[in-house]
Amino acid sequence: MDASLAHKVAVVTGAGSGIGKAAALMLAARGVKVALFDMDGAAAKATAEEIETAGGAAVTAEVDVSNSSHLKQAYEKVIDVFGQLDIVFANAGINGTLSPIEHLPEEDWDQTLGTNAKGTFLTLKFAIPYMKERGGSIIITSSINGNRTFSGFGMSAYSASKAAQTALGKMAALELSAYRIRVNVVCPGGIETNIEERTKKDEEHLAEVTIPKVFPKGQHPLKGEPGQPEDVASIVCFLASDASGHMSGSVLYADGAETLL
């Protein structure tokens, strides 16, 4: 248990799988009471059961982060159950549709930006009133895409949303400093999660814009393979703890040096 995290309360969005689930489990193991927000209510409950079986405390809410009323009600539930809010991990996101810009349906652009950019904005917006008195830590999951790499062909909407998240995090870091709320951004590289299962690809038109790339041996230089959700979760725990108490507005890359190739 981390003494600086014990008895604190965290909200984790996208907590039913992948990085969100790994972070929720790791925070709970360090003594944090965790609220699990996810569009898949059953997946959030499954994560909660793991936490409770290990002796931790968790509450769940079925939440679409692009929906204001969902988030308002979910945060109210957190305060009703735990009485405070100290940590927010704004992690929920989608890849959306991979398509050339000229062929990308407007509604698919709106969905990706709505979930990733607007969803992060709303996650912060409704958390801040509960954090202003005590201070705390906000962590945003962005990506190497839209920040260090721009060769994800067909991922213009996704990359735009991830660049927006990083800019929002930096703006929020300064704006919220008076309330002792720290805001930092994590940009994962290749991480083994199930997000690809929910990705749509316009295979017919992607070939029109793809520029062939030849990756050198060791595309993932540090380990020779993609990272695991726990590799990001450990960074989230660090950013949530007092060990990072003088960090705000920082962008941390969790990519095993792949974007330096």
SULZISUL-V411325 format. One record per pair of residues at least 24 apart in sequence whose C-alpha atoms are under 8 Angstrom apart, sorted by the first residue. I is the first residue (numbers start at 1). GAP is how many residues later the second one is. Records with the same first field share a line. If there is no record, write none. Layout:
# SULZISUL-V411325
I: GAP ; GAP
This chain:
# SULZISUL-V411325
1: 28 ; 29 ; 30
2: 28 ; 29
3: 27
4: 237 ; 238
5: 25 ; 26 ; 27 ; 235 ; 236 ; 237
6: 24 ; 25 ; 26
7: 24 ; 25 ; 26
8: 24 ; 25 ; 76 ; 77 ; 78 ; 79
9: 24 ; 25 ; 26 ; 73 ; 75 ; 76 ; 77 ; 78
10: 24 ; 25 ; 75 ; 76 ; 77 ; 78 ; 79
11: 24 ; 25 ; 26 ; 74 ; 76 ; 77 ; 78
12: 24 ; 25 ; 76 ; 77 ; 78 ; 79
13: 24 ; 25 ; 52 ; 76 ; 77 ; 78 ; 79
14: 24 ; 25 ; 77 ; 78 ; 79
15: 28 ; 29 ; 32 ; 76 ; 77
16: 24 ; 25 ; 26 ; 27 ; 28 ; 29 ; 30 ; 31
17: 26 ; 27 ; 176 ; 177
18: 174 ; 175 ; 176 ; 177 ; 211
19: 72 ; 174 ; 210 ; 211 ; 213 ; 214
20: 71 ; 72 ; 213
21: 26
22: 207 ; 208 ; 211
23: 206 ; 207 ; 209 ; 210 ; 211 ; 213 ; 214
25: 25 ; 26
26: 207 ; 208 ; 211
27: 210
28: 28 ; 29
29: 25 ; 27
31: 25
32: 24 ; 25
33: 24 ; 25 ; 49
34: 24 ; 25
35: 24 ; 25 ; 26 ; 43
36: 24 ; 25
37: 24 ; 25 ; 26 ; 37
38: 24 ; 25 ; 26 ; 54
39: 24 ; 25
64: 51
65: 27 ; 50 ; 54 ; 55 ; 57 ; 58
66: 48 ; 49 ; 52 ; 53 ; 56
67: 52
68: 54
71: 51 ; 52 ; 55
72: 54
75: 51 ; 52
84: 46 ; 47
85: 42 ; 45 ; 46 ; 51
86: 45 ; 48 ; 49 ; 50 ; 51
87: 49 ; 50 ; 51 ; 52 ; 153
88: 36 ; 39 ; 49 ; 50 ; 51
89: 49 ; 50 ; 51 ; 52 ; 147
90: 30 ; 33 ; 34 ; 48 ; 49 ; 50 ; 51
91: 29 ; 48 ; 49 ; 50 ; 51
92: 24 ; 27 ; 28 ; 49
94: 64 ; 101 ; 104 ; 105
95: 60 ; 63 ; 100 ; 101 ; 103 ; 104
96: 61 ; 62 ; 102 ; 103 ; 104
97: 57 ; 58 ; 102 ; 103 ; 104 ; 105
98: 55 ; 56 ; 57 ; 58 ; 101 ; 102 ; 103 ; 104 ; 108
99: 54 ; 55 ; 56 ; 102 ; 103 ; 104 ; 106 ; 107
100: 53 ; 54 ; 55 ; 56 ; 105 ; 106 ; 108 ; 109
101: 53 ; 55
103: 102
109: 48
112: 45 ; 46 ; 49
113: 44 ; 45 ; 47 ; 48
116: 42 ; 45 ; 46 ; 49
117: 44 ; 45 ; 47 ; 48
120: 45
121: 47
131: 50
132: 47 ; 48 ; 49
133: 46
134: 45 ; 46
135: 44 ; 45 ; 46 ; 47
136: 44 ; 45 ; 46 ; 104
137: 44 ; 45 ; 46 ; 102 ; 103 ; 104
138: 43 ; 44 ; 45 ; 46 ; 102
139: 44 ; 45 ; 46 ; 47 ; 97 ; 100 ; 101
140: 25 ; 26 ; 29 ; 43 ; 44 ; 45 ; 46
141: 24 ; 44 ; 45 ; 46 ; 47
142: 24 ; 43 ; 44 ; 45 ; 46
143: 43 ; 44 ; 45 ; 46
144: 43 ; 44 ; 45 ; 109 ; 111 ; 115
148: 111
149: 110
153: 53 ; 56 ; 57 ; 58
154: 52 ; 55
166: 85
169: 80
170: 79 ; 80
171: 78
172: 77
173: 75 ; 76
174: 75
182: 63 ; 65 ; 66 ; 67
183: 65 ; 66 ; 67
184: 55 ; 63 ; 64 ; 65 ; 66 ; 67 ; 68
185: 64 ; 65 ; 66 ; 67
186: 46 ; 49 ; 50 ; 65 ; 66 ; 67 ; 68
187: 64 ; 65 ; 66 ; 67 ; 68
188: 44 ; 65 ; 66 ; 67
189: 37 ; 38 ; 64 ; 65 ; 66 ; 67 ; 69 ; 70
190: 36 ; 37 ; 65
191: 35 ; 36 ; 37 ; 38
192: 34 ; 35 ; 36 ; 37
193: 35 ; 36
216: 45
219: 39 ; 42
220: 35 ; 36 ; 37 ; 38
221: 35 ; 36 ; 37
222: 34 ; 35 ; 36
223: 33
227: 28 ; 29
